[in-house]
Amino acid sequence: MFPRVGELRGMELGTPGELRERLSSLVLAGTKTATAGLLAEYRAQQEQLEHIGEREALLGDGGRVLAIIEITRVELVPFAEVTWEFAQAEGEGFTSIEHWAQAHRRYWEREGYAVDDDTEVVCLWLRVVPNADKP
């Protein structure tokens, strides 16, 4: 299961350490307004997909709550159909959809997930909820 903070589901970006810190900083700065996951990850953790309007706790290392985020859009698409619009919204400086695909395929394969063109990707758009009380 994904971590929980009170009534909220927790969102941990990337892997602990430098990557999580960088990705979380991009969200807090408003640069990263989307993130991707694999449907297989949800299934492995017996989790439901997020829904529009859902609020989650953005977590840093050690489960520290950094912000409350709100899900603004959810799409489930095959890996080969992830759009350039989405890749740009991830805010990580990708120079093309091919660059996005290469970086994500490498990351997920390091995490133990085989990725091909038909692998289902959960594309989440999000925003930081200003002045939200952290649990």
N, C-alpha and C positions, 0 to 999 in steps of 0.2 A: 504494500500500500504506500501511497504517497504520504509524506509527513503531514501531520495535522497540527494546527495552532488554534486551540479553542474550537470554534465551529468552522473554521476556515481550512481549506486544503492548502498545503504549502507548495510553492513552486521553487524548485532548486534548478538553476540554470547551469548547464555544463557539468564539469567535474569539480570537486573541491579544490581550492587553492587559486592560483592565478587566473585560470579560465573563468571560474565562477565569479571572482571579483571583477574581472573585466566586463563580463556580460551584464552583471547586475548594475555596474556603474553606468553602462550604456542605457539601461532601462531607466534608472534614476535621472539621467540627463535628458530623457525624452528622445534619444536617438534610436533606441531599439524599441519598436512598437509591435514586433512580431517575434515568434519563436516557433521552432519545429520540434516535433517528437515523432516517434514511430508508433503506429497502432499496436505493434507487437510489444512495445514497452508497457502500454496500458494493460494489455491482456496479461502480460507476465506479472503485473502487480495487481491484477483484478480491480482495475479502476475504470470508471466511466469517463467518457470524454467531457471536457468542460462545456459549458453552455453560455450563450450570450448573456451578459449581466452578472455572471458568477464573479464573486470577489474571492481572491486568494491572497495569502501572505507570501510576498517575495522574500525568500530566505537566503541569507549569506551562509558562510561556513559556520558550523556549530549550531545551526538552526536559528541564528539571530534574525529577527524580523527587521527587514530593511524598509519595507513599504507595503501598502495594500494596493493590489492591482485589480483591475476589472477586465474581464474578457469582453472584447467588442465584436469579434468575428471568429468563427470556427469553420474550417473546411477540411475535409478528408479527401486527399487526392493521391494518385499514384506518383511515385518519386519523379518519373519523367515528365509529369505535368505540373510540377511546382512552377509558379510564375515568377517572372523577373520582378513584378510588383512586390510579391512576397519577399523575395531575396533581398531587395532593397530595404524593405521595412524591417528586416532583421538588424539593420544598422551596423553591420560588422565590416563594412568596406569591401564587399564583394564587387568585382569588376565585371562580372558576367554571370549568367545563369550557370554556365559550365563551371566557373570558379566556385559558385555556391555548391553545386552538386558534388564536385571533387572534395571539397572541405567536409561536407556533411557525410558523404559516403565513408571517408577515412575515419571520421569521428565515430560513427555508429559501428563500423567494423571493429575498431579498437574496443568498443563496449560489448562486442560479442554478437552483433546483429548483422547478418548478411543482407545486403541491400542491392536490389536490382531495379529495373525500370518500373516494375509493377508493385514494388513494396509500398504499402499505404503509409502516407505521411499525414500527421495531424498538424495543420497550419493554424496557429493561434495568433490573433491580433489582440493587443492589450494596451492598457493605459494605466498610469499611476493615478490613484485616487488622491487628489490633493486634500490635505488636512484630515485624512482618515486616521482615526485612533487605531493604533497598533494593539493587538491583543496582548 
